[in-house]
Amino acid sequence: MTNHVYKQIELTGSSTKSIEDAVSGAIERASKTLRNLNWFEITETRGHIENGKVAHWQVTLKVGMRLED
């Protein structure tokens, strides 16, 4: 059995639709240039208000990726 080593990076995704859309957008974008993404943890959620309504979501994530052998 091989022991794995992981690296963590921090991403912030944004969306006008939802928290889930902000998370998905950040992960999808990161996966275009990074390999071996394995897990994520939401560390912060923020929003922007316009005219008394939520206009924008921002979600900060820690994303773990397994380093290649």
C-alpha positions, 0 to 999 in steps of 0.5 A: 500500500502506498502512502499518499501526500496531498497539497491544499490550495484555496479557491474562491468561486462566485455565482449569481445563482447559488452557493452550490453553483459557486462551488461547482464553478470553482472546482470545474475551473481548477480542474482544467489546469490541476490534476488529482483533485480529491476533496474540498472543504468550504471555509467561508461563505459571503454574499453581495446585496443589491436592492435588498436581495442577494445579488452574488455569492462568494464561496472560499474552498480548501481543495486537496489534491494528491501529489503524483508518485 
